[in-house]
Structure formats: structure tokens, C-alpha cells
Amino acid sequence: MSLKLLMRIVDHGCPFRTIDQTEIIHIDTLKAAGMVEADVPPAKSGVYSGEAVVHSITPVGLSIDQSMRRSGRIP
């Protein structure tokens, strides 16, 4: 799901904003993997309180996106 969201963000463009809890979890994962530059709200008891904003996709994220699209391995 994180890679599928990465592809959505590439298609949508930045900034990408969301308050969806599942999307925020995936954005946090993409950020930790160095694929996006993002602000993620703090989590309290497993619930994020606020909006996540992806400011940019890193060269690593763009490379992975392009590789998935070329190979047809779309999650």
C-alpha cells in the first residue's frame, strides 16, 4: 500500500495533504524509507492528530516509482 500511495502522490503532485489515518501511516513509512520529504503529525495512542503533508518526492522515491511503472509491477 505504501508504494501504491507513492504512485498516487507522484500523479497528484506536491504538496499532497491528508488526514486519513491509513495514508498517514504509509506516508510515515515512505518518509522513513527516504522516498518523500513530509511533515507527519504526532501520534497519540496510535492515532495521528492532524494533517500529514508531503512536500516533495526524493530522487529515491522517483526512481522507485519509475521502475515500478516501467516493469508493470504496480501494487
C-alpha angles and dihedrals in degrees: 000000000000092000091046088054090048089057091048090051091050089051093045098043131219140332092048113183130191142162093189107123095216092049091049090054089052093046089052089052092048090048092050089050091053095245098118140023106228147153112231121190120238118270121230117192089344094308122110113227108211144358129322117216125196106206099181146349114242124229087257091054093047091049092052091047092051092046092052092048094048094048094044090235096137112165 
